[in-house]
Amino acid sequence: MVMLNASVAQTGRLLFSKSLQRQISSLTPLALVQPGHRGAPVLTSADTLGETCPDAAALLRRQLRPGPAEGFRPRQAGGAAARALAARLPSALQQDLAENCNWALFSCSFEDGSEDLIALKLEDGPHDAHCGDILQAIWPVLREDSLRELTGETQAAVTSALLWTISKKSDSAVLVLDAAGTLLHCNESGRDMLDGGGLLSDSSGRLRCARPGETAGFYAAVAECARSRRGSQQHPRELILFLEDSHSSMRLPISLTRYRCAGAETPLVVAILPRQPDRTRIEMLAQKMGLSPCEARVAALIQLGLSNREAAHIAGLKVQTFNTYAKRVLAKTQAAGRAEMAQRLTWQASVGRAS
């Protein structure tokens, strides 16, 4: 199936849906569907009528999830709805739909206020008398399958791009937990963080804080986030929890967000931690910005927030030598001060992994 956009709709052309044809074939060889509001395109189960319109996926995506069906009713075959639909069709079908009693029309209304108009051309089939009952039972699922038929390829590409970005171009650790705090899944950065053990560690799905006294508070926060009903799927409840990193002794924030997928019995909790970029990556980026290896090492130590004395000791340099390198770093990066230079390197490192 390909969806009709507004400019094509004005020409009266129709679009063929394989899903519609496949699932409606026991009722009729020809079905016409106008999904959503009255300005929406028309779908058809007849491949001789349908054609391609590649720029209509956005319209379909907006119509894909209108909420639960709230009403299903028959419409008069020669009524206003039939005439409005007929006006969108080729001339050969217009009079037939507007006047022919062999057409059965139905409308299905949804939670968001939209309404689908479905027209079936009946030809004395065995299910004609019960086609309304059958259609009412299958339509919510059938419409979603039909609409997904077009958006499938486009949506798959969008989803793939998002997942690739999350896994390859973000250093945020993402953990998916159940209400009891059991680890269900995590991204690559999340696994790296757990393997490092500086903040959290994983033992067969059971998480432990690096500071033992914080573990109970972590699970209590997860449970509170999961049972909270003040949020929604569109505006989920978020809690911020601070845990101490045993490697740096810094207290780092973890975002806990309640998420409940439609149809799921229990909510999930998504934990997100923007990770501190590792020093090796900072040095690599600093060199790409034009710094020498020694200057890049100094820049990475400054980015960690260490004092010049502490950083000089780690680098194995005299404090005076370190200060000289630090001035060169600021000059070459054209940064107004240490904080600006550190922020710039942190942002650069957070954009993606080494490439």
N, C-alpha and C positions, 0 to 999 in steps of 0.2 A: 504494500500500500504506500502511496505517497499522498501527502496532504495538500489541500488546495489553499493557497493564500488569497488575500482579498482581491488582488488584481486578476488572478485567474478565475476566482469565483464569479466575477462580473461577466465573464465570457460564457458561463453556463457549463463549463467542462467538469467532468467527474473524475474521480480517482479510484483506482481498483485496490481492494484489500483482500489479500490471500487469506488472512485470518478470518475475516468476515465471511468469505466464500466457504471456507472449510467448515466453520462451526454452524453456519446457518443453512447449509445445503439440505438438511433433512426437512426443513420447513418450506424453503422456496429457492428457486434458481436466481431470483433477483431481489435484492434488498438495497434500500437507499437509507443512509444515515446522515443526519446533520447533528454532529456532537457539539455540546456546549450551547452558547447563546445563539440567537437568530442570525448573527452576522458570521457564524462559523461556516467552514467549508462543508462539502457534501462528500461522503464516502460511498462507494458502490461495491457490490460483490460481483459485478459483471466486468470481466477484463476487457471486453470490447469497448467499454465506455471510459475506462480509466486511463490516466496518463501521468507523467512525472512532473513534479514541481519541487525542485531540490531545496528551496529556501523556506519551507513551511514547518520545519522541525520545531522552531521556537513556539509557534502557535500550538502545536500538538502538546508540547511539554507543559504549557500552561493549563491545558485541558485534561491532563492525564490523571490528576488526583483531585476530583471535585468534592471529596468526602463521601460519606455513606449515601446510598440511594434512599430517598424519603417518600417517593410516590411513583406509582406506575399506573397509567390509565389509558384506555382506548381513545382515539380521536376520530372525529367524523371524516370519512373518506373524501367527501367533497367540501369540507369545511375550510376555514381560513388558513389553518396550518398546512393543509394539503395544497392549497393554491399557492401559498408562499414558497413551499418546497418546489412545486411544479415550475414556478417562475425561474428557478435556478437550473432547470434541466434543458437538454436539447429539445427542439420543437416536437420531435417524434414522440417524446414521452410526456410532454406537458398536458395535453388534453386527456391522455390515458389516465394519468394519475389524478387529475382534477375531477374526472367524471366517472371513471370505471369503478364499479362496485367490487371488482376482484382484488382491489388493494385493501390491505388492513394497516391502519396507522396507530401508532402508540407513542406516548411520551413518557420519559423517565426523568423525574426531577431529583436534584441532588442537594446536599447540605449547603453548598456554596451559592445556591440560588440558580445555578445553570440547569438547563433542561435539554435532553436529547430527544430528537424526533426520529422515529424509526418507521419506515414504510416497507411492507412486505407485499409482493405480488403473488397472490395465491392462485394455484392452478389445480384445484381439486385434489390436493395431496392428502395423505392419511392423517396428518396432524393439523389440518386447517382449523378445525373446531377448537383446538386447544393451543393454538400458536401463541396466544397472548400469555397463557400461564407458563408455557415453556420459555418464552422470551423473557418474561419477568424474572424467572429463576436464573437464567444464564447471562442476562445482559450486563450487569456490572463487571463481571469477569471478562466477558467477550469484548466490551468496549475498551478495556485496558489492554487486552492482547492486541486488538486492532491498532490502537494508537501507538503502542510500543513497537509495532512492526516498522513504522517509519523511523521513530526516534532511536531504535535499537543501535544502529551503527554509529549515529552521531553521539548518542549518550554514552556508548561504550568508549568512544574516543575521549570524551570529556572525563569520564571516570578514570580511564587509564592515565590521562594527563595529571589529574589530581593525585592519584595514588603514587605516580612517579615523582611528583613534586614533594609529597610527604616523605617518601622513602629516600630520595636522593638529594633534595635541595633544602632540607630543613634539619636542623640539629636539635629540634625539640623532641624530647622523649615522650612517647604516647603509650599509655598503658590502659587496657580495657579490663575492668574488674567487675565481678558480680557484687551483690549487696553485702556479702560476707567478706569482701576484700580479696577473694581468690583471683589470681591473675588468669585471665582467659586468653589474652593476646597482647602483643606489643609490637611496635615498629622496630626497625634496626637500631635507631638511636636509643630506644628504650631498653633493648637487649644489651647494648654496650654499657648503658648506665647501670643496669642490674649486675652485669658481670664485673664491673669495677667495684661495686660494693661500698662506695663512699657515702651513698645516701640511702639506698635501698638494696636489698639482695633478695634473690628468689630461690626458694627451696621447694621444688615440685609444686609450684603454683602458690605457695604460701610465702608472702612477703614479710621481710623483717627490716626494720630501720637500723641504720648503722649505729645509732645511739639507742641501746636497748630500752631506755625509759620512754622513748617516743613511739614505740610500736603500738601500745594500747591506744594512744591518742590518735594514731593514724587510722586504725580500724574503726574507732568510734566516729571519726570524721567521715569515713566512707559510708558507714551505716546511716549516719544522719543525712548525708547527701542523698542516699538512695531512697530513704523513706519520705523525704520532703515532697510535698505536693503543691508547694507554692509556685513552682515553675511549670513549664509545659515543654513539649517537644520543640516548639518554635522559640520559647524563651526559657531554657532549662535553668534550674537552680545551680548556682556555682558557689563553692566554698574555697577559700585560700588557706592552705596549711603550710606552715614553715617548719622545715626539718634541717637539722645541722649536718653538714657534710664533714665526715671524719677526716678527709684529706686536707681540706682547706680551712676547717673550723668556721666556715661561713654558713649562715642560716639562709637557705634557699626556698623560694616559694613554689608550692605545687598547687596547681588548679585542679579542683575536683568538680566535675559537672555531671549531673544526673541526666541520663538519656534513656528514654523508653521508646522502643521501636513499636510501630503499629502491629498489633496482634501478639506481641510478646507478653507473657504472664508476669514477668518481673523486670524491674528496671536495671540498667547497667550504670556504672560509674566510669567516666573517662578521666584519667589523671594525666595532666600535661606538665612537663617540666622543661623550660627553656634551658638547655645545657650550656655550661661554660665551654666555649671552643677550646680544644686542646692547644698547647703551646706550639707543637710542631706545625699545626695548620696556620697559626698566627704568624709564625716565622716565614712560612712559605708565601703567604699573602703579602707580608711586609717586603719580601724580596721582589715580588711581582710589582710592587709599588715603587721599586727603584732603590731599595736599601741594600747595603752589602750584607753578607751573612752575619757579621758581628753586630751591625746596626739592627738587623732584623731580630737577633737574639735579645738585644736590649729593649727593642720595641715590645716584644712579647712579654718580657718581665714587667715593663711599665704597665702593659694592659692588664696584668694580674692584680694591679693595685698595690704592689710592694713599694716600700720606701727605697730610695736610691741605695742606702746602706745595705738593706736586705737583698736587693736585686744584684748589687755589685758582688756580694758574697757568693750568691748562687752562680753568677757568671764567671767567678774567679778573676775579677778585675778590681783594681783599686777604685775607691769611690770617686776620685778625681777623674780617672779615665772613663768611668761609667758616666759621669756628668757630661763629659765632652761628647761621648757617643749620643747621649740623650738629646743634647742640643742639635746635633746633626740630624737626628731622627725628626725632631719637630720642624726643622728647616726644610728637609726633603719632603715631608708629608704636608707641608704648608698648613700645619695645625697651630691654632692659637695657644694651645697648652696641652698638658699631659692628658687631661680629661677628654678633650676633643679628639686627640689622637687615639686614645684607648677606645672611645666610642666608635670611631670610624673603623678600626680594626675588628672590633666585636661585631659590628653590623656586617662587614665584609665576610667574616668567618661564618656568620649565621645564615647567610644567603644560600650556602651550599657546601657540599663536601669538596675535597680537593679534586680539581679537574684539569 
